[in-house]
Amino acid sequence: MAEPILSIEGVSFRYPNQSDYAVQNVSFTAERGEWLAIVGHNGSGKSTIARMLIGLLRPERGAIRLFGRLLNDATVWEVRRRVGLVFQNPDNQFVGATVEDDIAFALENNGIPRLEMVERIREAIRQVHMEPFLHYEPHRLSGGQKQRVAIAGILALRPDMIILDEATSMLDPRGREEVLETVRRLNRQQRITVLSITHDLEEAAKADRLIVMNKGEVMAEGTPEQIFRLGSKLERIGLDLPFAVKMGSRLRERGIPLRIGYFTTEELVEELWTLYSKK
Amino acid sequence: MDIVFEKVEHVYNARSPLARRALYDVNVAIRSGAYVAVVGHTGSGKSTLLQHLNGLLQPTSGAVKIGEETITSHKRPKQLKPLRKKVGVVFQFPEHQLFEETVEKDICFGPLNFGVPEDEAKRKARELIKLVGLSEDVLVRSPFDLSGGQMRRVAIAGVLALEPEVLVLDEPTAGLDPRGRKEMMEMFYRLHREKQLTTVLVTHSMEDAARYADEIIVMHEGTVWGHGTPEEIFRDADKLAAIGLSVPETVKLKQQLEKRFGVVIPSPCLTLEQTAEAIQQLFAKGERP
């Protein structure tokens, strides 16, 4: 089996002056090119994990390995160059006066020569389909456009992994779709590993694999199909099921013998049609 | 309180080269006691519309009538104080507006400014903290030690402390997890009924608009594109899609079923329960079309 790009082994973390663990004995891995979603309610520990992955927080116990190397003071800078984090609030991550300056910021910090910077900015802005906005001031962009610029800033550093920390939760439906579409394309075409931290199970349904967090611990792990079979267990820990799953369970309660294990509206319609035409 | 917009126009930076028309020809009436959802794409004018409801913005032409008060381009902000008491606005991320040392002081800030005696304001704070689903011992704590969801509830209690007759909610559940979202929407619905409020909800969630609102106002490019019951508004999904809006998931399912089955489903299918019942009836009829 291929070496995992990320592996977390028995990691625990407590915030200062807190007796309860925010993250407790968590282990999982991610393969190169995989889209992994970590889902859980607010306060389940999922953002704490993201912060540990780029060395903003240090685990109390356990080990984090990225690209085959242990994360520590000596490796953290390399990790931050190779892993990009997109935060929740699009307004909290701009430093440049224009889109172009903003993307240039991290490149300057990494000592990239000017000619190469110009080239990388052009390439990054194209990948997020924001070329016409290169000289815009960030505050004139919509939320979805701002998040795409944040992603371009990461792409300019040629990352191996992108972490989305609730990156779509403050966007309107169109903005959310824009951002997810961009990330999906990068994931498929460039095999950038994606770790999306979210409480939106419609977003999580797009992942290859899901990890469900509850009260700091991993509650379940599997493909979207396997996870959504947990049904009301997910609702009990404050998550919402995809629409077709919720609808399906209500129809079963009313005596319509639907099978379990689909999660798009189209699949539900086909399933209902099959049952209906057999009558 | 009845709210009426008459030929309202709003131009930002009027009489300057940066002038931008955000609203035009807005004619709409919201009856007292109604729960109205305002939907529209980002940039459609819904935030500008909302800011006219308590005089934060004045129309550059036309008039906004709120109860007995009329706001026109001439009406001075000084005369708007009574209106601000009657119309409570919960802005997006209201927790960012908290500033006092304790939760109690934060909730009392508004009433004290409007001349309510201190013991009366404190009594109200105790009542409101429970109404928004927090316990009384939160009152002595710093609002900044609370979780995001708790902070938001404190900020909402601060708005309710002025006993508004109209409650305006701008994306009140943005950033909350699914359970927090549902609890908050149920709380507003309960307040709407118990306090007989007129509620204006600005939202991107077509599900919430379908579930809670009596009427929906659809904004598009600065003016009212449509106004009706959820059933009327969600009848034409294609027209909504053309202006970048969608219908609730339940309505999408209904339309796909109608197409696949070659039938007409009479129910508006606005909630999960309503839709489940409509599908059950479809199956109970038995015969294939």
Contacts between the chains, C-beta under 8 A, distances in Angstrom:
chain1	res1	chain2	res2	distance
A	41	B	177	4.6
A	41	B	178	7.7
A	41	B	179	6.1
A	41	B	180	7.8
A	42	B	147	7.3
A	42	B	148	6.9
A	42	B	149	6.6
A	42	B	176	7.0
A	42	B	177	4.4
A	42	B	180	6.3
A	43	B	147	6.7
A	88	B	175	7.0
A	142	B	42	5.4
A	142	B	43	7.5
A	143	B	42	7.3
A	166	B	175	7.6
A	169	B	174	7.5
A	169	B	175	5.5
A	170	B	174	5.8
A	170	B	175	5.8
A	172	B	41	7.2
A	172	B	42	5.2
A	172	B	204	4.6
A	173	B	204	5.8
A	173	B	246	6.7
A	174	B	41	6.8
A	174	B	42	7.4
A	174	B	244	6.0
A	175	B	42	7.2
A	199	B	177	4.2
A	199	B	178	6.1
A	201	B	178	8.0
A	238	B	177	5.7
A	238	B	178	6.4
A	238	B	179	3.7
A	238	B	180	7.6
A	239	B	177	7.5
A	239	B	178	5.8
A	239	B	179	7.7
A	240	B	178	3.5
A	240	B	179	7.9
A	243	B	249	4.1
A	243	B	250	7.9
A	243	B	253	7.7
A	244	B	253	8.0
A	246	B	272	6.2
A	247	B	249	8.0
A	247	B	250	7.6
A	247	B	253	6.6
A	247	B	272	6.3
A	247	B	275	6.7
A	247	B	276	6.9
A	250	B	272	5.8
A	250	B	273	7.2
A	250	B	276	4.2
A	251	B	276	5.6
A	251	B	279	6.0
A	251	B	280	7.3
A	253	B	276	7.8
A	254	B	276	5.8
A	254	B	277	7.7
A	254	B	279	7.9
A	254	B	280	4.6
A	255	B	280	7.5
A	256	B	279	7.1
A	256	B	280	6.8
A	256	B	283	6.0
A	265	B	249	6.7
A	265	B	252	5.9
A	265	B	253	5.4
A	265	B	256	6.3
A	266	B	256	7.2
A	268	B	253	6.9
A	269	B	253	7.0
A	269	B	256	4.7
A	269	B	257	5.9
A	269	B	260	5.4
A	270	B	260	7.8
A	272	B	257	6.7
A	272	B	279	6.9
A	273	B	260	5.3
A	273	B	261	6.8
A	275	B	283	7.7
A	276	B	261	6.7
A	276	B	282	7.7
A	276	B	283	6.6
A	276	B	288	7.3
A	277	B	288	6.6
A	279	B	283	7.6
A	279	B	286	6.4
A	279	B	288	6.9
